[in-house]
């Protein structure tokens, strides 16, 4: 399936006319990467009975729904990953 540039422009124009803004590719990639890290952390925390790691993993999976800007997504994601690294064995 090949999407024509004019069709993509039409979809963007339609979404903007309805007050919606499509996320950038950087936002989508960041959300997927941090959600995948969160899923692995959640699974590990659940199996090893590390409550803090389990909840940090859950937070990593879900926070992208409330992060409105790409820089906020990456800043919070890196911060949560650092917290996972620091608290991984507690």
C-alpha positions as CSV (number, residue, x, y, z in Angstrom):
1,X,0.0,0.0,0.0
2,X,1.5,3.2,-1.1
3,X,0.2,6.5,0.4
4,X,0.3,9.4,-1.9
5,X,1.8,12.7,-0.4
6,X,-1.4,14.5,-1.4
7,X,-3.5,12.0,0.6
8,X,-1.3,12.4,3.6
9,X,-1.7,16.2,3.3
10,X,-5.5,15.8,3.1
11,X,-5.6,13.7,6.3
12,X,-3.4,16.3,8.1
13,X,-5.6,19.2,6.9
14,X,-8.8,17.3,7.9
15,X,-7.4,16.5,11.4
16,X,-6.3,20.1,11.9
17,X,-9.7,21.4,10.9
18,X,-11.2,19.3,13.5
19,X,-8.8,20.6,16.2
20,X,-6.6,17.5,16.3
21,X,-2.9,17.4,15.8
22,X,-1.1,14.2,14.7
23,X,2.0,13.4,16.8
24,X,5.4,13.6,15.3
25,X,7.4,10.5,14.4
26,X,9.9,11.3,17.3
27,X,7.0,11.2,19.7
28,X,5.7,7.9,18.4
29,X,9.1,6.3,18.5
30,X,9.7,7.6,22.0
31,X,6.3,6.4,23.2
32,X,7.0,2.9,21.8
33,X,10.5,2.6,23.2
34,X,9.6,3.8,26.7
35,X,6.5,1.6,26.7
36,X,8.6,-1.4,25.8
37,X,11.1,-0.7,28.5
38,X,8.2,-0.2,30.9
39,X,6.7,-3.6,30.0
40,X,10.0,-5.4,30.6
41,X,10.4,-3.6,33.9
42,X,6.8,-4.4,34.9
43,X,7.2,-8.1,34.1
44,X,10.5,-8.3,35.9
45,X,9.1,-6.5,39.0
46,X,6.1,-8.7,39.1
47,X,8.0,-11.9,38.8
48,X,10.7,-10.9,41.3
49,X,8.2,-9.2,43.7
50,X,9.9,-5.8,43.4
51,X,7.0,-3.5,44.0
52,X,8.8,-0.3,43.2
53,X,10.2,-1.7,39.9
54,X,6.7,-3.0,39.0
55,X,5.1,0.4,39.5
56,X,7.8,2.3,37.7
57,X,7.3,-0.1,34.7
58,X,3.6,0.6,34.8
59,X,4.3,4.3,34.9
60,X,6.6,4.0,31.9
61,X,4.0,2.2,29.9
62,X,1.2,4.7,30.6
63,X,2.8,8.2,31.0
64,X,3.0,8.8,27.3
65,X,-0.8,9.3,27.3
66,X,-0.5,12.5,29.4
67,X,2.8,13.9,28.0
68,X,1.7,16.6,25.7
69,X,5.1,17.6,24.1
70,X,7.9,15.5,22.7
71,X,10.5,17.0,25.0
72,X,8.4,16.2,28.0
73,X,8.0,12.6,26.9
74,X,11.8,12.1,26.5
75,X,12.6,14.0,29.7
76,X,10.2,12.0,31.8
77,X,11.1,8.7,30.1
78,X,14.8,9.2,30.8
79,X,14.1,10.2,34.4
80,X,12.0,7.1,34.9
81,X,14.6,4.9,33.3
82,X,17.3,6.4,35.6
83,X,15.0,5.7,38.6
84,X,14.6,2.1,37.4
85,X,18.4,1.7,37.2
86,X,18.9,3.1,40.6
87,X,16.1,1.0,42.3
88,X,16.5,-2.2,40.3
89,X,17.8,-4.3,43.2
90,X,15.9,-2.8,46.1
